[in-house]
Amino acid sequence: MRKFLLLGTLLLLVNSCSILSELSAFTKCEFRLHSVAEPVLCGIDVSQKRSWSDFSFMEGQLIAGNLLKSTLPFDVTANVEVRNPGTSAAAVNAIQWIALVDDVQVAQGTVNEHVEIPPAGGRVMVPVMLHADLIDLLERDNPSTMLNFALNLVNSGDKPSQLSLKIKPSVLVGSQSIRYPGYFTITKEFSSGD
């Protein structure tokens, strides 16, 4: 019985060391905000909209209906590219994130999926789904910042916006989630025509 207990403890320690090694390798990875895709306002794909005249009558009615309810739901996918320059595989089980536009927090959440990045220059794209209510953001903090960012995503802004993602990876060791002690910050500037 003691042999099984000792063997089980040894296997748990080896597995934990392997997981912590993958987390350590992840902290050495290089991060880049590759792109922002699929901007959706009130359920309408706005990636091809350049002016209000590009919206159909029904789309205008949908936006107006949301405005009457004091809500403008906006969704966008931030594609984060992770590159592993190291010699060991890097992996995490979840990534906490905070999204900021020109230093104004707009959303936060967690990507709850196992992400593994192969060594020696391996790359993985991690989609981070951002959701915000533009009315809420326009009523607080800096409304011109939020409006300019939304316009830049549809190529109509008048000055660049900077999107930043703060990310904090974590791994599971047994049933315990171990988080990296700090956040990594990655940024990208967006302007009309990008």
C-alpha positions as CSV (number, residue, x, y, z in Angstrom):
1,M,0.0,0.0,0.0
2,R,2.8,2.4,0.9
3,K,4.5,1.7,-2.5
4,F,1.3,2.7,-4.3
5,L,1.0,5.9,-2.2
6,L,4.6,6.7,-2.8
7,L,4.3,6.0,-6.6
8,G,1.1,8.2,-6.7
9,T,2.8,11.1,-4.9
10,L,5.8,10.8,-7.2
11,L,3.6,10.8,-10.4
12,L,1.8,13.9,-9.0
13,L,5.1,15.7,-8.4
14,V,6.4,14.8,-11.9
15,N,3.1,15.9,-13.5
16,S,3.1,19.2,-11.5
17,C,6.7,19.9,-12.5
18,S,5.8,19.3,-16.1
19,I,2.8,21.7,-15.9
20,L,4.8,24.4,-14.1
21,S,7.5,24.0,-16.7
22,E,4.9,24.6,-19.5
23,L,3.7,27.7,-17.6
24,S,7.3,28.9,-17.2
25,A,7.8,28.4,-20.9
26,F,4.6,30.3,-21.6
27,T,5.9,33.4,-19.7
28,K,8.9,33.5,-22.1
29,C,6.6,33.5,-25.1
30,E,6.2,36.6,-27.3
31,F,2.7,38.1,-27.7
32,R,1.3,40.3,-30.4
33,L,-2.1,41.6,-31.0
34,H,-2.4,40.3,-34.6
35,S,-5.7,41.7,-35.6
36,V,-9.2,42.7,-34.6
37,A,-11.9,41.0,-36.6
38,E,-15.7,40.5,-36.8
39,P,-16.9,43.8,-35.3
40,V,-20.6,43.4,-34.6
41,L,-22.9,46.2,-33.5
42,C,-26.4,45.2,-32.3
43,G,-26.0,41.9,-34.1
44,I,-25.0,43.6,-37.4
45,D,-21.6,42.8,-39.0
46,V,-20.1,46.3,-39.4
47,S,-16.8,45.2,-40.9
48,Q,-17.8,46.5,-44.4
49,K,-19.7,49.6,-43.3
50,R,-18.0,52.9,-44.1
51,S,-20.8,55.3,-43.4
52,W,-24.4,55.4,-42.2
53,S,-25.6,55.1,-45.8
54,D,-24.2,51.5,-45.8
55,F,-26.8,50.4,-43.3
56,S,-30.1,49.0,-44.6
57,F,-33.4,50.3,-43.3
58,M,-33.9,47.2,-41.1
59,E,-30.4,47.6,-39.7
60,G,-31.1,51.2,-38.9
61,Q,-34.3,50.2,-37.2
62,L,-32.5,47.6,-35.1
63,I,-29.9,50.2,-34.0
64,A,-32.6,52.7,-33.2
65,G,-34.6,50.1,-31.2
66,N,-31.5,49.4,-29.1
67,L,-30.8,53.1,-28.6
68,L,-34.4,53.5,-27.2
69,K,-33.5,50.7,-24.7
70,S,-30.3,52.6,-23.9
71,T,-28.0,49.8,-25.1
72,L,-25.7,49.3,-28.0
73,P,-24.1,45.8,-27.7
74,F,-20.7,45.7,-29.5
75,D,-18.7,42.5,-30.0
76,V,-15.3,42.1,-31.6
77,T,-12.6,39.4,-31.7
78,A,-9.1,40.3,-30.7
79,N,-6.7,37.7,-32.3
80,V,-3.6,37.3,-30.1
81,E,-0.6,35.7,-31.7
82,V,1.6,33.7,-29.3
83,R,5.1,32.7,-30.5
84,N,7.3,30.3,-28.5
85,P,11.0,31.0,-29.1
86,G,12.0,28.5,-26.4
87,T,13.1,24.9,-26.5
88,S,10.2,23.4,-24.5
89,A,6.5,23.4,-25.2
90,A,4.4,26.1,-23.5
91,A,0.9,25.6,-22.3
92,V,-1.8,27.1,-20.1
93,N,-5.4,26.1,-19.2
94,A,-6.9,29.6,-19.0
95,I,-6.1,33.2,-19.7
96,Q,-7.7,36.1,-17.7
97,W,-7.8,39.3,-19.7
98,I,-8.6,43.0,-19.4
99,A,-9.2,45.1,-22.6
100,L,-8.4,48.8,-22.6
101,V,-8.9,51.4,-25.3
102,D,-6.5,54.4,-24.9
103,D,-6.1,53.3,-21.2
104,V,-9.9,53.1,-20.6
105,Q,-11.0,49.6,-19.5
106,V,-13.8,48.4,-21.8
107,A,-14.1,44.7,-21.0
108,Q,-12.7,41.8,-19.1
109,G,-13.1,38.1,-19.1
110,T,-11.4,34.7,-19.3
111,V,-10.5,32.4,-22.2
112,N,-11.1,28.9,-20.7
113,E,-9.4,26.6,-23.0
114,H,-6.1,24.7,-23.1
115,V,-3.6,26.5,-25.3
116,E,-0.4,24.8,-26.2
117,I,2.4,26.5,-28.2
118,P,5.1,24.2,-29.8
119,P,8.7,25.1,-29.2
120,A,11.3,26.5,-31.6
121,G,9.2,29.4,-33.0
122,G,5.8,27.7,-32.9
123,R,2.9,30.1,-33.2
124,V,-0.7,29.8,-32.1
125,M,-3.6,32.3,-32.6
126,V,-5.8,32.8,-29.5
127,P,-9.1,34.5,-30.2
128,V,-10.3,36.8,-27.4
129,M,-14.0,37.6,-27.7
130,L,-14.6,41.2,-26.4
131,H,-18.2,42.3,-25.5
132,A,-19.1,45.8,-24.4
133,D,-22.2,48.0,-24.3
134,L,-21.2,51.2,-26.1
135,I,-23.9,53.2,-24.4
136,D,-22.4,52.3,-21.0
137,L,-18.9,53.1,-22.2
138,L,-20.0,56.4,-23.8
139,E,-21.8,57.5,-20.6
140,R,-18.7,57.0,-18.4
141,D,-15.0,57.6,-18.7
142,N,-14.1,59.2,-22.0
143,P,-16.9,59.0,-24.6
144,S,-14.9,60.5,-27.4
145,T,-12.3,57.7,-26.9
146,M,-14.9,55.0,-27.3
147,L,-16.6,56.6,-30.2
148,N,-13.3,57.1,-32.1
149,F,-12.3,53.5,-31.5
150,A,-15.6,52.2,-32.9
151,L,-15.2,54.5,-35.9
152,N,-11.6,53.3,-36.5
153,L,-12.8,49.7,-36.6
154,V,-15.1,50.7,-39.5
155,N,-12.4,52.9,-41.1
156,S,-14.1,56.2,-40.2
157,G,-12.1,57.5,-37.2
158,D,-10.2,60.8,-37.2
159,K,-7.3,59.8,-34.9
160,P,-5.6,56.5,-34.0
161,S,-6.8,54.4,-31.1
162,Q,-4.7,52.1,-29.0
163,L,-6.2,48.7,-28.0
164,S,-4.3,47.0,-25.1
165,L,-4.9,43.6,-23.7
166,K,-3.6,42.6,-20.2
167,I,-3.4,38.9,-19.9
168,K,-2.7,36.6,-17.0
169,P,-2.3,32.9,-17.7
170,S,-3.0,30.0,-15.4
171,V,-2.5,26.2,-15.3
172,L,-4.2,23.4,-13.4
173,V,-2.1,21.4,-11.0
174,G,-4.4,18.6,-9.9
175,S,-7.6,20.5,-9.2
176,Q,-5.9,23.7,-8.1
177,S,-5.6,26.6,-10.6
178,I,-2.2,28.4,-10.4
179,R,-2.1,31.9,-11.8
180,Y,0.9,33.7,-13.1
181,P,1.5,36.5,-10.5
182,G,1.2,39.4,-12.9
183,Y,-0.3,40.6,-16.2
184,F,1.4,40.7,-19.7
185,T,0.4,43.8,-21.6
186,I,0.1,43.8,-25.4
187,T,-1.0,46.7,-27.5
188,K,-1.8,47.7,-31.1
189,E,-2.7,51.0,-32.6
190,F,-5.7,51.2,-34.9
191,S,-6.6,53.9,-37.3
192,S,-8.8,54.4,-40.4
193,G,-7.6,52.3,-43.3
194,D,-5.8,49.6,-41.2
